[in-house]
Amino acid sequence: MNTPRLVSLLLLTTAFVTPALAHAQATDGVATGGAVAAIPPTPPVGAEDETPEISIPGSEIVVTGRRNANIERAATQVVSVLSTAEIARTGEGNIAGALQRVTGLSVVGSGFVYVRGLGDRYSLALLNGSPLPSPEPLKRVVPLDLFPSGIIASSLVQKSYSVNFPGEFGGGVINLTTRSTPDEGFLTIGAGLSVDSETTGHFGYTYYGSGTDWTGFDNGQRDLPPALEAFFASGDRISSGTVDTTPIASQIVNGRNAVLQRIGALPPNFAANFSAGQSFDAGAATLGVIAAAGYSNTWVTRDTINQTSLQADLSILETDMRRLTTDNRIVANGMLGLGFEFGENTVRWTNLYIRDTLKNSRYAVGKRNANEITDFLQQDTAWFERQLIDSQLVAELRPLPDLTVDLRGAYANSQREAPYELSFEYVRTNVDADPYGGYFVNRLNNGNGGDATVSFSDLNENLWTGGIDVGYRLTPELLFVTGYYYADTDRTSSRRDFQFQAPSDFPPAVGMFRPDLLLQPTVIDYFNVSFIETNEGNPAFRARLLNHAGYGKIDAQLTDTLQLDAGVRYETAEQTVTPIQVFNTPGASLAETNLNRDYWLPAATLTWQFMPEMQVRLNASKTLARPQFRELIYQFYFDPDSNRMFRGNPLLVDSQLTNAEARYEWYFGRNQRFSLAGFYKKIDNPIETFVASERFITSFANAPEATLYGAEVEVQKNFDLQSFGGMFDTRQLLLIGNYTYTKSSLNVDEDDTVAVFAASSTNATDFFRDGASLTGQSDHIVNVQIGLEDLDRLSQQTFLISYASERVTSRGLVNTGQPDIIEQPGLRVDFVARQGVDLFGLTTEWKFEVRNIFGRRHEEYQQVGSNRVDVNTYDVGTKVGLSASVAF
């Protein structure tokens, strides 16, 4: 199906259509990818002059409702703010998509925001000033594509560190503020469909699973089978020889979870949502209620080339697989917010629920060695449940004219369950002497002539946070702020890996059976197929991070043109990772972590307003980056997106950063500005990925040192088109552009050492290459918006252009001299048109969008001369959508 046909199809779809595949909706009402939520139709462009609602600890930027105030200009730090109207202009359905339009920001993978090329470990994500746990085992922060843009009042990105934020600050902090008290009552309903050129109408794979999979909730079919549940409860080891594995093995595989089904034409994506809000007068106070709920069901198919090589020159392929992956992603979300405003005081209680489920089906055919004739067929089925529950209570109080008190308390729980990760491999020898050489056969002999494995993993994390921030204006020119912060993060993570093994006399004819028949109870019992646990060493861990911090800072207007924001933060943290005793007979595991450190973290920003519209900022600070739990846990984890296996390193330590920045800013008109900045960072013990062994397992280690420097420029300019007359009487041309140059380098000497658990070498040069770039860092990032806007009513047409140069996603095999694995994000062009229409006395908003107009593909590869290894390369579709929402 080509793009013109897609456009024609959508134009014939008259109402409820939404943005595509993993990215739908705008703030109007239809979201894709992460979630959906609706809000009242966005007001005309002039509403951008209103200061967006922002809630962060220890800052007077909390004040809302002032008109004609530019937060970027007035803030004491380097910040970028996306208001509701600016988020809506991007047309993105989730906040991660909208944030990638901010200077120096890029989005990698499933919604992980990189600031100035630094990985997600150097980004801090907050919701209403409080941190969130992540349901992603490999990530420290929650993926931001889970947050529908419709529930967010503003998104603030602060790139210079100030001590009112937690010390884990590298590239920046991202604070999302949810809506609190609506100005007036509203009810908005939206729904939609979308298509993309690589998925919709094309064939793909799925499996039955359960009858309620379309809801994102399993109906119990994926519960642990009785025999396996009893085995887990017993604490016995299969390797002891005392466990009867036949009943366990017989209850694992069936037609619901192991049989891939081909869908001839994948359906379009669907989303529906509603939101409502109302304010109530209570004498001198106002009570506000906002509720939102949404559902989306999207399909993505990737026809991927997965290759690996062991050679330094990449001349021979170790594996060469063509893999078709179909993901059915179901997202349900809900939010209930209560706001209470009295005088200059605000109390908000925000409750958020997000459930993100991925039904993953994969089918691959290829070779283990390009010089061999043997073919391998692999099929995988999986079900990943991610869930986030968050409840926050925030009080922003002004008990006295010169005194402000912020109180914050929050509880959040994130879970990730992945039952029945089933993987099967069949082998076709293509040898004439083999009677079965022309057929795919699974001999269940540990990968030599076929394989069958199953894994069960579970993650649960609880996060309790609390804090108080007190500000007192000693004089009109001097504000003193002090605060205390507490956080307790507690995670349990388990993964149980099993393998089916058949005896040497297992008949090849039986090995031709499809998976559910191959491992049916009668075959397992008759042929004595065994069931072993492949990782009895460290199947479960408990990880905890207990954090206390206190800070003090001043905001001083030294002269009419000179302002100083300076302070220091004292932060102490105890981070532990400990194996959980799963078996009655404990093992002698050394895979533990116990980090107990405290830091003094100073920061200062000096702002000089040398002309009424121009100012210069200078910032310097010290911050840190702690290892993520998953990077510390010595346990395997498979990432289906990158098709890579990961394992943690318990010997990681904290990274320490020294940051400096200088910035020139010129505000030459309303909503018009120009800025130019240079920045520098030195990182001691940066945590980087590396690839180990012939199994290409990705792990983590502290490189000795890294430096990063760069520059960024941003310009926003409006052009009045009134002189053209006619339809342009009330229109303006909007140009927004930003460019970021970043250069990073690992500094590795011959005598440097590195600590990697269970590794035979401690030489840093065996893991890292001197001069290599930091993982995830692009030298060049460009974002451009070119749009027409009507100043009197909602009518916007915007081209969005983004470019990111190549970046390292993982290291090659350093000990063999291989090059790093490179991703080429390249150029992407989107178009979004939004139009408000009054129909039958109702206010409606319509949006037409085309995403990835030129079909930019995803490329991850290694290259030496003309030899190229495509590690994870596939086409990305052009997405076309038409959406509508109606407000009552």
MITI-94154 format. One record per residue (C-alpha): residue in three letters; x, y, z. Coordinates in steps of 0.1 Angstrom, whole numbers, plus 2048, in hexadecimal, padded with zeros to 3 digits. Layout:
N
ALAXYZ
...
//
This chain:
888
MET800800800
ASN8108217F6
THR80D842807
PRO7F58537EE
ARG7DD8367F2
LEU7E0839818
VAL7D885E816
SER7BA858800
LEU7AD83D817
LEU7AF854835
LEU79F871824
LEU78185B81F
THR780852844
THR76A86E850
ALA76E86F875
PHE782860891
VAL7A4859883
THR7C485C897
PRO7E9860892
ALA7FC842889
LEU80B824898
ALA82182C8B5
HIS8198518B5
ALA7F585D8B3
GLN7E387B8BF
ALA7EA89D8C9
THR7DF8AE8E8
ASP7BD8AF8D9
GLY7B288C8DF
VAL7C286E8CE
ALA7E38608D8
THR7F68428CB
GLY8158308D4
GLY8168348F9
ALA7F383E902
VAL7D58528FC
ALA7C486F90E
ALA7AE88B904
ILE7AD8B090E
PRO7988CD903
PRO7A08DA8E0
THR7BF8EF8E1
PRO7B89158E0
PRO7C492B8C4
VAL7E99348C1
GLY7E69538D6
ALA7E293D8F5
GLU8079358F3
ASP80D956904
GLU800947924
THR81A93A93C
PRO81691493C
GLU80E90395D
ILE82F8F596C
SER8348E398D
ILE8588DC998
PRO8688DC9BB
GLY87A8FA9C9
SER8749149AE
GLU85E9329AA
ILE857927986
VAL83A915996
VAL825935994
THR80B932978
GLY7F2946965
ARG80896595D
ARG80497193A
ASN81F97C922
ALA83A96C938
ASN857959926
ILE86293D93D
GLU88293692A
ARG88C95A92E
ALA88195F953
ALA88E93E961
THR8AE93E974
GLN8BA91F960
VAL8BC91393D
VAL899905936
SER8838FC918
VAL85E8FA91E
LEU8438EA908
SER8218F890F
THR8008E7906
ALA7FE8FB8E6
GLU8228F38DC
ILE81D8CE8E3
ALA7FE8CE8CE
ARG8108DE8B0
THR8278C18AE
GLY8098AA8AA
GLU81B88F8BF
GLY8058798D3
ASN81E8728EF
ILE835889902
ALA8558788F6
GLY84D8808D2
ALA8468A58DB
LEU8668A88EF
GLN87C89E8D2
ARG8748C08C3
VAL8878D18E0
THR8AA8DD8D9
GLY8C48C28E0
LEU8AB8A78E7
SER8A68868D4
VAL8918688DA
VAL8A08458D8
GLY88D8258D7
SER86C8238EA
GLY8698478F7
PHE88B84B908
VAL896870906
TYR8BB878901
VAL8C689B90A
ARG8E48A88F6
GLY8ED8858EB
LEU8F087790E
GLY8DE856915
ASP8BE853929
ARG8D384C949
TYR8DC871948
SER8B887D945
LEU8A2881963
ALA87C87F95E
LEU86388D977
LEU83E88F979
ASN8328AE98C
GLY8548B099B
SER85588C9A8
PRO86986F998
LEU859851987
PRO86582D987
SER86A81C966
PRO8587FC95A
GLU8757F6942
PRO88F7DE950
LEU8AB7EF93D
LYS8A3813945
ARG8A582A963
VAL88A841958
VAL86783A94C
PRO86483B926
LEU85285C91E
ASP83E84E901
LEU82883F91C
PHE81B862924
PRO7FF86F90C
SER804893905
GLY7E089A90D
ILE7E5897933
ILE8038AD934
ALA7FF8D393B
SER8248DA933
SER8468CA92F
LEU8658DB93C
VAL8888D1933
GLN8A48E0949
LYS8C78DB93B
SER8DB8ED955
TYR8DB8DD978
SER8CD8EE996
VAL8CE8DF9B9
ASN8A88DD9BE
PHE8A98BF9A7
PRO8B789C9AF
GLY8DC8989A9
GLU8D887E98E
PHE8DA898973
GLY8EF895954
GLY8DF8A3935
GLY8C08B2944
VAL8A08AD958
ILE87E8A9948
ASN8618B395D
LEU83D8AC952
THR8218BF962
THR7FE8B0960
ARG7DF8C595E
SER7CF8D097F
THR7B28E8981
PRO7A08EF960
ASP796912958
GLU77490694D
GLY7628E594B
PHE7678CF92D
LEU7608AD91E
THR7748A1900
ILE7718808ED
GLY7878738D2
ALA78D8548BE
GLY7A084A89F
LEU7B1833886
SER7D3835876
VAL7E882285D
ASP80C81F853
SER81C813832
GLU8317F7841
THR8177E7857
THR7F27EE84F
GLY7E57D7834
HIS8067C2834
PHE80A7A0843
GLY81779A865
TYR818780881
THR80677C8A2
TYR7FB7608B9
TYR7DB75A8CB
GLY7E67608EF
SER7C4766900
GLY7A27738F7
THR7A7794909
ASP7C979D8FB
TRP7BA7BA8E8
THR7B37CB909
GLY7D87C9914
PHE7CE7B2930
ASP7D278C930
ASN7B377793B
GLY7C875F94F
GLN7D5749933
ARG7F975693A
ASP7F874E95F
LEU81373696B
PRO808712965
PRO8026FE985
ALA8216E8982
LEU83870597C
GLU82871A998
ALA82D6FD9B0
PHE8516F99A5
PHE85871E9AB
ALA84971B9CD
SER85D6FC9D6
GLY87F70D9D5
ASP88E6EE9C5
ARG8A86EE9AA
ILE8A26DB98A
SER8C76D3989
SER8C46C09AA
GLY8B46A4997
THR8976A19AF
VAL87D6B599B
ASP8666A3983
THR8676BB966
THR84E6A894F
PRO82F6B895E
ILE83F6DA95D
ALA84A6D7939
SER8296C992E
GLN8166E8939
ILE82B703929
VAL825702903
ASN8037038F2
GLY7F170F8D4
ARG7E87308E4
ASN80B73C8EC
ALA82272B8D3
VAL81272A8B1
LEU81974789A
GLN7FB751884
ARG7FF765865
ILE7E8783860
GLY7E478A83B
ALA7DC7AF840
LEU7E37C1861
PRO7C87D886D
PRO7CA7FE872
ASN7D180C894
PHE7B58178AB
ALA7B38308C8
ALA79783E8DE
ASN7978558FB
PHE78586E910
SER78D889929
ALA77889F93F
GLY77E8BB958
GLN76A8D296E
SER7728ED987
PHE75C8F49A6
ASP75B9149BA
ALA75F90E9DF
GLY75D9319ED
ALA7809409EB
ALA78E9209DC
THR78A90C9BC
LEU7888E69B9
GLY7918D7998
VAL78D8B398B
ILE79C8A596C
ALA79788295F
ALA7A5871940
ALA7A584E932
GLY7B183F911
TYR7B88208FE
SER7CD8198DF
ASN7D47FA8CA
THR7F07FC8B1
TRP8037E589B
VAL8287E788F
THR8397CF878
ARG85F7D0872
ASP8707BC857
THR8937BC867
ILE8B67B185D
ASN8C87A487C
GLN8ED79C875
THR90C79788B
SER931791884
LEU94E787899
GLN969793881
ALA97B7B5885
ASP9767BC861
LEU9527AF861
SER95A799843
ILE94777A850
LEU92477B85E
GLU91F76687D
THR8F976987A
ASP8E377685D
MET8BE776865
ARG8A0786855
ARG88678C870
LEU86279786D
THR8567A588E
THR8327AF895
ASP82A7C38B4
ASN8067C98C0
ARG8087E48DA
ILE7EA7EB8F0
VAL7EA809907
ALA7D0812921
ASN7D3831937
GLY7C0845950
MET7C5864965
LEU7B2874981
GLY7BD89598E
LEU7AF8AA9AA
GLY7BB8CE9AE
PHE7B38E79CA
GLU7BC90B9C6
PHE7B89259E1
GLY7C89479DE
GLU7EC9419D1
ASN7EC91D9DE
THR7E78FE9CA
VAL7E28DA9D5
ARG7E18BF9BB
TRP7DC89A9BE
THR7E488799E
ASN7DE862998
LEU7EB852978
TYR7E783096A
ILE7F882394A
ARG7F880093D
ASP80D7F991E
THR80C7D5910
LEU8207C78F3
LYS8177A78E2
ASN83679D8CF
SER8397848B3
ARG85877D89F
TYR861766882
ALA884764874
VAL89774F85A
GLY8BC751853
LYS8DF743858
ARG8F7740875
ASN91574485E
ALA91275283B
ASN92B73782F
GLU91571B83A
ILE8F670C828
THR8E2705848
ASP8C371A84D
PHE8B472486E
LEU89072C876
GLN88873F896
GLN8667488A4
ASP85F75B8C4
THR8407658D6
ALA83E77C8F4
TRP827791909
PHE8357B091B
GLU81F7C2935
ARG82A7E4942
GLN8167F695C
LEU81A81696E
ILE80582398C
ASP80E84599A
SER7FE8599B5
GLN80B87C9BE
LEU8018969D7
VAL8108B99D3
ALA80A8D89E7
GLU8188F99DA
LEU8119129F6
ARG8189369FE
PRO80F93AA23
LEU82095DA24
PRO827976A08
ASP84C96FA08
LEU84A94AA11
THR84392C9FB
VAL841908A05
ASP83F8EA9ED
LEU8358C89FB
ARG8378A99E5
GLY8308859EC
ALA82C8699D3
TYR8288439CF
ALA82E8329AF
ASN82E80E9A5
SER83B800984
GLN8387DC978
ARG8447C895A
GLU83A7A4955
ALA84578E938
PRO83776B93B
TYR83D751921
GLU85976090C
LEU85A7428F5
SER87673D8DB
PHE8797208C2
GLU8957198A9
TYR89170088C
VAL8AF6F5876
ARG8AF6EC851
THR8D16DC848
ASN8CC6DD822
VAL8E36BE820
ASP8D96A3807
ALA8E568781E
ASP8CD692839
PRO8AB683833
TYR89C6A2844
GLY8B46BA834
GLY8996CC821
TYR8836D2840
PHE8856E885F
VAL88A6D187D
ASN88C6D98A2
ARG8A06BD8B3
LEU89F6CF8D4
ASN8C56CA8DA
ASN8D06EB8E9
GLY8D36FF8C9
ASN8E86E68B6
GLY8CB6D98A2
GLY8AE6ED8B0
ASP8A46FE8D0
ALA8867078E6
THR88771F903
VAL86F73191A
SER87474D933
PHE85F75D94E
SER86977F95B
ASP859797973
LEU8627BA980
ASN8527CE99B
GLU85E7F09A8
ASN8508069C3
LEU85B82A9C7
TRP8538409E4
THR85E8659E3
GLY8598839F8
GLY8678A69FB
ILE8638C9A08
ASP86F8E99F9
VAL86E90AA0B
GLY87592B9FC
TYR87894DA0E
ARG87E96E9FD
LEU896980A15
THR8959A0A00
PRO8869A99DF
GLU8A799F9CF
LEU8AF9809E3
LEU89C95F9E5
PHE8A99429FA
VAL89C91E9F4
THR8A38FFA07
GLY8958DCA05
TYR8968B7A0E
TYR89089A9F7
TYR88B8759FE
ALA8878579E7
ASP8858329ED
THR88581C9CE
ASP8807F69D3
ARG8817DE9B5
THR87E7B99B2
SER8877A8992
SER886784988
ARG88D770969
ARG88A74A965
ASP89873B946
PHE89071893B
GLN89970191E
PHE88A6E290F
GLN8A36C6907
ALA89D6A68F4
PRO8B26868F6
SER8CA67E8D9
ASP8B26648CA
PHE89667E8C7
PRO8866778A4
PRO88C69288A
ALA86968C87D
VAL85A69789E
GLY8716B589D
MET85E6C187F
PHE83F6C7894
ARG8346EB89A
PRO83C6F88BD
ASP81C6EF8CF
LEU81C6CC8C1
LEU8426C88C5
LEU83F6CE8EB
GLN81D6BF8F1
PRO81A6AA911
THR81A6888FF
VAL83B6918EC
ILE84C69D90B
ASP84267F91F
TYR848664904
PHE86A6718F8
ASN87567C91B
VAL87B6A1912
SER88C6B292F
PHE8866D593D
ILE8A46E794C
GLU8A970995B
THR8C671A94A
ASN8CC735963
GLU8CB728987
GLY8E6740992
ASN8D4761996
PRO8B075F98C
ALA8A377A9A3
PHE8AF79B9B2
ARG8A47B69C9
ALA8B17D99C3
ARG8AD7F89D9
LEU8B781C9D7
LEU8B28319F6
ASN8B98569F1
HIS8BA874A09
ALA8C38979FE
GLY8C28BBA0A
TYR8CB8DB9F9
GLY8CD9009FC
LYS8CE91B9E2
ILE8CA9409DC
ASP8BB9539BF
ALA8CB9769C1
GLN8C59949AB
LEU8E89A29AF
THR8E29C0999
ASP8C79CC981
THR8D79B6966
LEU8E999B97A
GLN8D897C98A
LEU8E895F99C
ASP8D893E9A4
ALA8F09299B9
GLY8EF90D9D3
VAL8FB8EC9DE
ARG8EA8CA9E3
TYR8F58AF9FA
GLU8E988D9EF
THR8EE86A9FE
ALA8E384A9EF
GLU8E58259F7
GLN8E180F9D8
THR8E07E99DC
VAL8D97CB9C6
THR8D77AA9D7
PRO8CE7879C9
ILE8AD77A9D7
GLN8AF7569E4
VAL8997439CD
PHE8A47209D4
ASN8A570D9F5
THR8CA7079F0
PRO8D872A9EA
GLY8F472F9D1
ALA9157419D8
SER90E7609C4
LEU92577E9C4
ALA90F7929AD
GLU9077AD9C7
THR90A7D39C7
ASN90C7E99E5
LEU91380E9DD
ASN9118279FA
ARG91C84A9EF
ASP91686E9F8
TYR91D88D9E3
TRP91F8B29E5
LEU9108C09C5
PRO9158E59BF
ALA9058F99A3
ALA90491D998
THR8F493097B
LEU8FD955975
THR8E696895D
TRP8F098A94F
GLN8D599E93D
PHE8ED9B692B
MET8D19C4915
PRO8AB9C491A
GLU8A59A7901
MET8C7996905
GLN8D7982921
VAL8F496A927
ARG8F494C93E
LEU91193A94E
ASN90C919960
ALA923901972
SER91A8E2987
LYS9238C0994
THR90A8A3990
LEU90A87D98F
ALA8FB85F97E
ARG8F583F990
PRO8F481D97F
GLN8D1811978
PHE8C37F298A
ARG8C27DD96A
GLU8E67E6962
LEU8F07D8984
ILE8DC7B8984
TYR8F079A978
GLN8D278C964
PHE8CA788940
TYR8B079D92F
PHE8A679B90A
ASP89B7BB8F8
PRO8847B28DB
ASP8887D58CB
SER8AD7D28C6
ASN8AE7AC8C5
ARG8CA7AD8DF
MET8D179B900
PHE8DC7B091E
ARG8EC7A893F
GLY8F57BE95C
ASN9167C596E
PRO9147C6994
LEU9367D8996
LEU92A7F9987
VAL92F81A99B
ASP92183D999
SER92C85597D
GLN935879987
LEU930896970
THR93E8B996E
ASN9288D0959
ALA92D8F394A
GLU919908932
ALA91892B923
ARG8FA938910
TYR8EF9578FE
GLU8CA95F8FB
TRP8B89798E6
TYR89297E8EA
PHE88A9958CD
GLY8649938CD
ARG8469818DC
ASN84C95C8D9
GLN86B9638C5
ARG88F95C8D0
PHE8B29528C6
SER8CB93F8DC
LEU8EE9338D9
ALA8FF91D8F3
GLY91F9098F9
PHE9218ED913
TYR93B8D5921
LYS93A8B6937
LYS9548A0946
ILE94887E952
ASP95C86896A
ASN954843968
PRO93884694D
ILE92382694A
GLU925819926
THR9197FA914
PHE9307E0905
VAL92B7BF8F3
ALA93A79F901
SER94077C8F5
GLU93576A8D5
ARG91176C8E2
PHE9117918DD
ILE904799900
THR9037BE908
SER90F7C892A
PHE91B7E793D
ALA93B7F494C
ASN94A815959
ALA96182493F
PRO97D83894F
GLU97285A943
ALA95F86D928
THR95C89191C
LEU9408A190A
TYR93E8C48FB
GLY9288D58E1
ALA9138F38D7
GLU8EE8F98CF
VAL8DB9148BE
GLU8B691B8BD
VAL8A19358AB
GLN87B93B8AB
LYS86D956894
ASN84996088A
PHE84097286A
ASP81F985867
LEU80E97C846
GLN7F3996848
SER8019AA82B
PHE7F998D813
GLY7D499381A
GLY7B897A815
MET7BC959828
PHE7DC966837
ASP7CC984849
THR7CE97286B
ARG7EB95A864
GLN81095986D
LEU82D945861
LEU83F93487E
LEU86492887A
ILE874915896
GLY896905892
ASN8B18F78A9
TYR8D28E68A4
THR8E88D48BD
TYR90C8C98B7
THR91A8B18D1
LYS93C8A08D2
SER9448858EB
SER96286F8F1
LEU96C853908
ASN98E857917
VAL99F83591C
ASP9C482F923
GLU9D780F921
ASP9DB80D947
ASP9B781494F
THR9A37F895F
VAL97E7EF95F
ALA9697D9976
VAL9527C0965
PHE9427A4978
ALA94F78196E
ALA96678F953
SER98978294E
SER9977A4946
THR9997C5959
ASN9AA7D893D
ALA9947F5932
THR9A17F390F
ASP9917D090C
PHE96F7E0910
PHE971804903
ARG9838168E7
ASP9948378EE
GLY9848548DC
ALA9638418D6
SER9428558D9
LEU92B8508F7
THR90F8388F0
GLY8F08498E2
GLN90186A8D9
SER8FB87A8B7
ASP9138958AC
HIS8F78A989A
ILE8D38AD8A4
VAL8BC8C4890
ASN8978CD895
VAL8838E487E
GLN85F8EF87F
ILE84F902862
GLY82B90B868
LEU80E92185F
GLU7F792B87B
ASP7D793F87E
LEU7D795789B
ASP7B195989F
ARG7A793489E
LEU7B691289E
SER7C690C87C
GLN7EA8FF87A
GLN7FE8EF85F
THR8218E4869
PHE83F8D285A
LEU8558C2874
ILE8788B9869
SER8918A687F
TYR8B4899879
ALA8CC88688F
SER8EE87A883
GLU8FC85788B
ARG8FF84C8AF
VAL90E82E8C0
THR8F48168CD
SER90C7FB8DA
ARG9317F28D8
GLY93F7D88C0
LEU9567BC8CD
VAL9727D38D8
ASN98A7B68DF
THR9887AD8BA
GLY98B7D18AD
GLN9677D38A1
PRO9577F589A
ASP93A8018AF
ILE9157FB8A6
ILE90881A896
GLU8E4827892
GLN8DB83F877
PRO8BC853881
GLY8BF869863
LEU8A6882856
ARG88188085E
VAL865897851
ASP84289985F
PHE8248AE856
VAL8088B786F
ALA7E98CB867
ARG7D08D5883
GLN7AE8E587D
GLY7938F0894
VAL76F8EC886
ASP74D8F4895
LEU7358D988C
PHE7108D9898
GLY7198F18B4
LEU7368DA8C0
THR75B8E38C0
THR76F8C98AD
GLU7948C78A6
TRP7A28B4888
LYS7C58AA881
PHE7D589C861
GLU7F988F863
VAL81387D84F
ARG83086F863
ASN852865854
ILE848872832
PHE867865821
GLY866843832
ARG887846844
ARG89282384F
HIS8A281886F
GLU8C680E86B
GLU8DE7FF885
TYR8FE7F0877
GLN9237EB878
GLN9397F485B
VAL95E7EF851
GLY9657FA82E
SER94C7E9817
ASN9437CF831
ARG9237D7843
VAL9107C485E
ASP8EC7CF863
VAL8E67C8888
ASN8C27D5888
THR8B67E5868
TYR8927E885C
ASP87A7FF848
VAL86581785C
GLY84381F84D
THR834840843
LYS81784785B
VAL7F8859850
GLY7DB863866
LEU7BC878869
SER7AF87E88C
ALA79289089C
SER78689A8BF
VAL7668AA8CB
ALA7618C08E9
PHE7408C38FB
//
